[in-house]
Amino acid sequence: MSRSNRILPIQDVLETLNPFKVKKQRLMNYNPATGPLTRKPAPCEKITIFNYSTTHFEEVSLNGGEVEAIFKHINSENVVWINVDGINRQTVHRICGELGVHILLEDDIMSIGQRAKMDEIGEHLFCLLPMMYFNAESCTVDQEQVSVVLGKNFVISFQDDAERDVFNHVRDKLRINNSRIRSVGADYLCYSLIDTIVDSYYQIIEKLGERIELMEDAVQHQPNTRAQARINFLRKELLLFKRAIAPVRELVNGFLKSDSELLEERTTKYFKDVYDHIVQANDLAENYRDMILNIQDLYHTQINLKMNEIMKVLAVVTTLMAPLTFIAGIYGMNFENMPELRTRNGYYYTLGFMLLMLIGMILFFRKKRWF
């Protein structure tokens, strides 16, 4: 990114980075000992089915109440992707029960606030990871929990938000005849979903990076308390983001080490590529964390410099006024035996001497480059 493209007027930066909006997330947003046992039912539920092979493609959209219609699309010949937007316990239970998904995996799907992980139970591979979004209005990082179940010739994905996701790229590929994704198995579809989520992290990193760099420019021009609040706000968002994506590396590594028959050997190299991406994403997040710390140091340095300039001006003024105050104090005494008090034009001589002394001290300070 070129510097010319990222520099904005400082006022625009201040309006863009608004740390005073109330956030719904917390740094530690889940405690399994005190957290809710069940999630609230989703107000909107949508089920999309992609049934495909090299020569066949079918896309079907269903409502939450039409769960029974899902199972007629599952067969041993084609690959089926069942995407559930909006999670309700009844729907999850019926789908998992029909397809033989273990009850422990069903509980993980219904849980909230979990860290990314990968499990292999029975005939299914399961992974849970965060899908991240950047809210441009509040400059916050939103996330939702995504669960993916890989079975023989089928993949089930569960999402919280029925209005948004990052899977459109995968859907577009499935709609193209003779595309690679339609010529391989369900394990490649599972890889594609995970890879798409991981790649979306880079968009979040880029957005946070832009605002961190803008914040650096703003701190140099306006090192005030609002700038400090924005630095802390961005640091918290970056911490939330890094904490969410850090376990994804272990998740992908689980696929690399798995001996499951559901994963073909040729798919392993693709998961290796995802692993490299998530490692790089973690490194970038760590680099931006260091940048935030450097900006904090820059802020304190700017504040100290500003304070030093103020103290320097006050010290110079005090030094200039001290001799003048001394002279004025001497001749302000009321002793009777002070010959200078009766000197004709003594007032003007004293003022002139004080002025010459002031000018001389200013010239001396300038010569010494004290200001």
Helices and strands as residue ranges (DSSP letters): H 3-6, H 10-16, E 46-52, E 57-63, G 67-73, E 79-85, H 89-99, H 103-110, E 117-121, E 124-135, E 140-151, E 154-159, H 168-174, G 180-182, H 186-221, H 225-245, H 248-257, H 265-330, G 339-342, H 346-367
